[in-house]
Amino acid sequence: MRTAEVTRNTLETQIFVAINLDGTGLSKFATGLAFLDHMLDQIARHGMMDITVAAKGDLHIDAHHTVEDIGITLGQAFTKAIGDKKGLRRYGHAYVPLDEALSRVVLDLSGRSGLEFGVEFTRARIGDFDVDLIHEFFQGFVNHALVTLHIDNLRGDNAHHQAETIFKAFGRALRVAVELDQRMAGIMPSTKGSL
């Protein structure tokens, strides 16, 4: 089983993440941010990964540190769980619609962090959640998971739908990329010999 647990404590946040890349989509979240919990559940459910996140942060200031640090810690746990990457598909992509919204996510378990974020939300907040923090979450993740990630919202009028299609597509793309490919068993999916 490809699993990992990471605890990250700073003066701003205390975060625990557990991940099982070969799970069944089980999730348990306690971040203090209901909308983020809902989005993280999309990753677990559509990525078929078991994910636990427990976070305490300086929410009395705002949600920035908490959201970013959850992305960082999830990225660290992902890196530990993925191992040496031999036999993986490496690349993943998904298109996900939700009513009028459509998003595309393409990723590469490249060993290099890179984020292209082509999203223009139709409003600045979803409930009390600042949509700018979605970028911060993914930036934290890619910096520590060492993946190249392209996120594009192709259309959408409802900001909640835009966000949900992004997180669902991310989960599905990640699921494809981490799958073991029988034809690549024991082989590094790179001409360089390492990722």
Protein Blocks (a to p, Z undefined) as FASTA:
>chain_A
ZZdddddddfkbccdddddfklnopacddehpaklmmmmmmmmmmnopacdddddddfkl
mmmlmmmmmmmmmmmmmmmmnmnopoiakiacddddehjbccddddddehpacddddddd
fbfbehjacfklmmmmmmmmmmmnopadddddfbdfbfklmmmmmmmmmmmmmmmmmpcc
fklgoiacbfklpZZ
